[in-house]
Amino acid sequence: TTNAFMSLRRAREELLTDKRIDYTLYDTHSGLPCAPTANAYSCLTEDGTLYISAGTGVSSVNINDDSNRNGEVHLSVPFIIADGSYIPVKNNKVKIPASCRRVNIYAYAFTYSLNNPHLSYQLKGFDEKVARTTKRDMGTLTYTNLAGGKYTFDFSVINTMTDQAEQTLDLTLVKEKTVYEQVWFWVLLTLLAILAIAGIIVIYYRQKTKALLLKQAMNKQFIDEMTSVFANCIDMKDPYTNGHSHRVARYSELLAKKMGKSEEDVEEIYHIALLHDIGKISIPDSILNKPGRLTDEEFEQIKQHPVKGDEILSVI
């Protein structure tokens, strides 16, 4: 008891000097099993054993024994909380469902003494840097919106002299991937996109081809009609041979089909036959429709109508 009063007197004298005092805070973070009772009596024996009144009993610690401040540290992550659901850690591994949005990691450093070791932690694959703290300041670690995949929670005790890790606990966290995080999903999506683009291209070219075919059909109809008009004009110029051009064209078409010509060749032969007498437009009506016998000069002009026809059609 005398030593206790002497210690208190020395403590009071140190406080009155207004100088820096090195002290050790004894609380639950330092290893006490429960919180000390406020304004309660404590006892310090001659050998330095301090008995502290606490909520559930009396705790003791020797303030002169450095082993109380440098005891062994045991790292542990016994469980995590995923969106409010308790998930125990087994063999330093834990699996998180794909739907999880919030993960709380409960990491502890047990000292069984009054020391306050320095700690570091990093969730590799998410944290960019290693975080530093102490046992007293270590709290629950919260991570949100983790992508599906594998993570490693690196939890270490740091030697303050060497700044190196003395102990390390590696916890493997595996978060299941959602559907849109699966490789096959993106492969399927890419294939669907390719098919969609290909479908759009096919539809576009089908519409384009349909429009071209329609235009081609209209052009063909126009050519057929114009050729028929020219043939009618030729036949009307010579009433004696009225209808001759269409008959020749029809016979020529039948002969071409009989000979096994292609549809394109048959059509071309038909149009040529329609215009085979187009050279007659260069012959004067007085000669072409002369009721009497033609003179030799007039007959020569008549015989020139194929040549004139060739000249007219040579630009086509």
Solvent accessible surface area in square Angstrom, and as a share of the most:
residue,aa,sasa,rsa
1,T,119,0.69
2,T,101,0.59
3,N,61,0.31
4,A,20,0.16
5,F,122,0.51
6,M,82,0.37
7,S,30,0.19
8,L,118,0.59
9,R,104,0.38
10,R,129,0.47
11,A,45,0.35
12,R,143,0.52
13,E,89,0.40
14,E,87,0.39
15,L,123,0.61
16,L,138,0.69
17,T,75,0.44
18,D,132,0.69
19,K,151,0.64
20,R,218,0.80
21,I,58,0.29
22,D,127,0.66
23,Y,174,0.66
24,T,53,0.31
25,L,89,0.44
26,Y,34,0.13
27,D,28,0.15
28,T,65,0.38
29,H,81,0.36
30,S,0,0.00
31,G,32,0.30
32,L,13,0.07
33,P,112,0.70
34,C,21,0.13
35,A,62,0.48
36,P,54,0.34
37,T,67,0.39
38,A,86,0.67
39,N,165,0.84
40,A,44,0.34
41,Y,206,0.78
42,S,66,0.43
43,C,71,0.43
44,L,33,0.16
45,T,45,0.26
46,E,135,0.60
47,D,93,0.48
48,G,3,0.03
49,T,23,0.13
50,L,34,0.17
51,Y,91,0.35
52,I,16,0.08
53,S,32,0.21
54,A,14,0.11
55,G,66,0.63
56,T,123,0.72
57,G,38,0.36
58,V,104,0.60
59,S,12,0.08
60,S,68,0.44
61,V,12,0.07
62,N,41,0.21
63,I,57,0.29
64,N,107,0.55
65,D,60,0.31
66,D,89,0.46
67,S,66,0.42
68,N,32,0.16
69,R,68,0.25
70,N,113,0.58
71,G,25,0.24
72,E,143,0.64
73,V,10,0.06
74,H,99,0.44
75,L,15,0.08
76,S,24,0.15
77,V,10,0.06
78,P,56,0.35
79,F,43,0.18
80,I,0,0.00
81,I,30,0.15
82,A,4,0.03
83,D,78,0.41
84,G,67,0.64
85,S,62,0.40
86,Y,136,0.52
87,I,35,0.18
88,P,58,0.36
89,V,26,0.15
90,K,141,0.60
91,N,141,0.72
92,N,73,0.37
93,K,129,0.55
94,V,10,0.06
95,K,124,0.53
96,I,1,0.01
97,P,59,0.37
98,A,25,0.20
99,S,91,0.59
100,C,5,0.03
101,R,171,0.62
102,R,120,0.44
103,V,3,0.02
104,N,24,0.13
105,I,0,0.00
106,Y,53,0.20
107,A,6,0.05
108,Y,84,0.32
109,A,7,0.06
110,F,82,0.34
111,T,5,0.03
112,Y,176,0.67
113,S,11,0.07
114,L,10,0.05
115,N,17,0.09
116,N,44,0.23
117,P,16,0.10
118,H,83,0.37
119,L,0,0.00
120,S,8,0.05
121,Y,40,0.15
122,Q,26,0.12
123,L,0,0.00
124,K,95,0.40
125,G,70,0.68
126,F,92,0.38
127,D,37,0.19
128,E,167,0.75
129,K,168,0.71
130,V,83,0.48
131,A,34,0.26
132,R,137,0.50
133,T,28,0.17
134,T,23,0.13
135,K,33,0.14
136,R,76,0.28
137,D,105,0.55
138,M,30,0.14
139,G,43,0.42
140,T,68,0.39
141,L,20,0.10
142,T,59,0.35
143,Y,17,0.06
144,T,61,0.35
145,N,105,0.54
146,L,7,0.03
147,A,59,0.45
148,G,15,0.14
149,G,18,0.17
150,K,150,0.64
151,Y,17,0.06
152,T,40,0.23
153,F,0,0.00
154,D,31,0.16
155,F,0,0.00
156,S,6,0.04
157,V,6,0.03
158,I,15,0.08
159,N,39,0.20
160,T,88,0.51
161,M,175,0.78
162,T,81,0.47
163,D,77,0.40
164,Q,118,0.52
165,A,56,0.44
166,E,104,0.46
167,Q,68,0.30
168,T,75,0.44
169,L,26,0.13
170,D,74,0.38
171,L,1,0.00
172,T,23,0.14
173,L,0,0.00
174,V,56,0.32
175,K,14,0.06
176,E,72,0.32
177,K,91,0.39
178,T,30,0.17
179,V,90,0.52
180,Y,129,0.49
181,E,46,0.20
182,Q,56,0.25
183,V,113,0.65
184,W,143,0.50
185,F,53,0.22
186,W,135,0.47
187,V,80,0.46
188,L,85,0.42
189,L,78,0.39
190,T,73,0.43
191,L,93,0.46
192,L,93,0.46
193,A,49,0.38
194,I,97,0.49
195,L,120,0.60
196,A,57,0.44
197,I,102,0.52
198,A,44,0.34
199,G,30,0.29
200,I,117,0.60
201,I,86,0.44
202,V,72,0.41
203,I,104,0.53
204,Y,120,0.46
205,Y,131,0.50
206,R,169,0.62
207,Q,108,0.48
208,K,99,0.42
209,T,66,0.39
210,K,138,0.59
211,A,57,0.44
212,L,105,0.52
213,L,107,0.53
214,L,112,0.56
215,K,126,0.53
216,Q,115,0.51
217,A,55,0.43
218,M,117,0.52
219,N,75,0.39
220,K,90,0.38
221,Q,107,0.48
222,F,124,0.52
223,I,89,0.45
224,D,42,0.22
225,E,89,0.40
226,M,75,0.33
227,T,9,0.05
228,S,33,0.22
229,V,75,0.43
230,F,93,0.39
231,A,0,0.00
232,N,64,0.33
233,C,67,0.40
234,I,3,0.02
235,D,5,0.03
236,M,147,0.65
237,K,46,0.19
238,D,10,0.05
239,P,90,0.57
240,Y,203,0.77
241,T,29,0.17
242,N,97,0.50
243,G,22,0.21
244,H,55,0.25
245,S,0,0.00
246,H,59,0.26
247,R,119,0.43
248,V,40,0.23
249,A,0,0.00
250,R,119,0.43
251,Y,131,0.50
252,S,25,0.16
253,E,32,0.14
254,L,82,0.41
255,L,114,0.57
256,A,3,0.02
257,K,112,0.48
258,K,178,0.75
259,M,139,0.62
260,G,64,0.61
261,K,88,0.37
262,S,59,0.38
263,E,151,0.68
264,E,134,0.60
265,D,60,0.31
266,V,9,0.05
267,E,54,0.24
268,E,97,0.43
269,I,57,0.29
270,Y,63,0.24
271,H,30,0.13
272,I,102,0.52
273,A,8,0.06
274,L,2,0.01
275,L,19,0.10
276,H,68,0.30
277,D,11,0.05
278,I,9,0.05
279,G,0,0.00
280,K,19,0.08
281,I,85,0.43
282,S,56,0.36
283,I,7,0.03
284,P,63,0.39
285,D,77,0.40
286,S,87,0.56
287,I,16,0.08
288,L,25,0.12
289,N,68,0.35
290,K,69,0.29
291,P,142,0.89
292,G,44,0.42
293,R,220,0.80
294,L,52,0.26
295,T,66,0.38
296,D,117,0.61
297,E,120,0.54
298,E,34,0.15
299,F,103,0.43
300,E,87,0.39
301,Q,80,0.36
302,I,36,0.18
303,K,100,0.42
304,Q,82,0.36
305,H,32,0.14
306,P,73,0.46
307,V,76,0.44
308,K,80,0.34
309,G,5,0.05
310,D,98,0.51
311,E,99,0.44
312,I,61,0.31
313,L,48,0.24
314,S,79,0.51
315,V,133,0.77
316,I,163,0.83
